Amino acid sequence: MIFKDIDGNDLFLIGVNYWPASSAINMWTEWNPEELIEDVGRMNQLGLNCCRPFLYMPAFMEREDQVNPIMMERLEFFLNICEENELYSFPTIIVGHMSGEDWDVQWRDGADFITDRRIVDAVKLYISTVVKRTSGFKYILGWLLSNELPNYIEQQSPDAISQWVREIISTIKAIDPNRPVSIGDGGWCPEIIGEENGFHLRKLNQYQDFVGLHYYPRGMSPWRHTYTTAFRTRLAREWGKSVIIEEFGTSTTLCSEENQADYYRSVFYSALINGAEGALSWCLNDFDFKDKRPYSHHAYEERFGVVKTDKSLKPAAKEFKTFNKIASELIQPEYQQIEQLAALFIPSNYYYEYPYQFQPEFKQWYDLYLETFTLLKRANLDVKMVFEPAQELENEGQYSHELQLNPEKSPVLFIPRMKLMTKPMRIQLDEYIRTGGTVYFSFANDSWVLDWHELAGVETDCKFGVPDFYDSDSLEIVVKEDWGCFQRGQKLQIPLNNSDPEFGYCPVLETSAKVLMEDKSGSPFLIEHSVGEGTVYFCSFPIEMLALSSHDEQWKYILSRIYRSIYQTVYTNPLFSIEGDGLEMGVWNKGALYQVLIFNHAWVEQQGLLTTRLSNWKIEQSTVVYDQKKSNKIEFSLSRKSVCHLTLSKH
């Protein structure tokens, strides 16, 4: 854990982004110290351990050659309140974007914020002044350079942004070398969101100490929505720095107050289970202004708080204390999290754009991998990411990072729509399989991966430039023998989509591999192929693409059972396993004690089955009623968006 309390103990951050209700972004100029005292005290009472205050830059830097001394005095007053309440803080220094509008300093006068030397020097003066004046406060936990800087600056080159970040963070470290620093960019980088914006995590992590994710997911799938926390956390963790959920939340103009609380709960527990080191909501207070920008034109922004304008609490406010009690125990060094991870392969063209691809090339990379991740999680799997190194052509063809696929560390690898892959990665994949790795991949029309048909053990009837489709809206699949979660003769119905070449299937003429499932005409749907000491599973349909285009969640759950069946061939006797659609589990061990958290991501009640191979064990406590029908199995039900906390001991 990167964050420690003043006694040196590991600290899981649980807090809020903060503006006072009476003034919001004008906190420093519409000064109300009594309100700040009341708010910080309320944060303490609610069980929060940190907050994120914002230094509104137009107020702090009215002149480019001086930081406003009155604003500095007010900042010190606020930090003193935090000290008195033992509340940690993350001062966010460059606040030029906020809540749907940009707020610029007058003296910038259109100059480039990142590359203009005059502006850079003024920003360094600003930041160094703030850090020098306040670094003596022991409850400052770290520094954030900005609030969503990509929104505030113009499009910039990755090199320019990296140079700016290096220089600004070096300025802070020269004054305060021991506190962690992060950019405050929201983690809106191609490695996370699959879109280019100049903020390259693989480069910026050389300078920042942790990654702060901001996200407000919206879309058609409740499953992709609820697993966004886990997905983005896992993507960010692979680049080597600690990760926090720096900003999440929802306005109660967009949902009910009860469902806001449900969403908070899903983020808190998923963040903890997937290895984030904190979660800060947006935000503490509701607002109610007659005509104050940006709220006058973004009115829904006034209802993101957990404290209403009359100071009564929304249900979400009650989630902090309960969760904090659990998280603060499980993150201590004496507890070790037990994980048996499946790996999801992320190709380099997700975060790096190679020239001259076939056009029109598929662009929904983020949605595709989130959909696949969601299906893996619905199969109750622990999932990590494996990023293919990008060959950066502008960097003399050097690779972004090193990757060594190891069957011992990553025994099973899932590759949806295996379409693009560098030659070194293809060679390494062969070696991984031959030395004992297990790989699943699905078909992609116009695949650029060399010799994939040999990898799968199939001879195909694929045509150049012309996809193959069945002339129907659905396809019946038959299970040929008992395998994994499936029984011989079981029939599965999958929807088809003939609207785009990306949905085309692979016509298989013959195969030397074992056919596990076939369509009604006898053509292989899922096969198992032995290669060296390893195993390859190949699906002749781009089923993740079909899942992405479908709203039929029933067959998607069946698809997730294919993933679970493959996973079970590798992890044949796990210490703990959970069954139930959308149940996400985390397990922590301390000596003879095991703590188990199970969160229900579904919007309906779900039945769960927990299986353990522990011997001589008993349940010390449970937050749900359960039925232990067998010595190693526990049945229970979880209401929507609720958590089960079990404590088991060996004796």
Order of alpha helices (4+ residues) and beta strands (2+ residues): beta-alpha-beta-alpha-alpha-beta-beta-beta-beta-alpha-beta-alpha-alpha-beta-alpha-alpha-beta-alpha-alpha-beta-alpha-beta-alpha-beta-beta-alpha-beta-beta-beta-beta-alpha-beta-alpha-beta-beta-beta-beta-beta-beta-beta-alpha-alpha-beta-beta-beta-beta-beta-beta-beta-beta
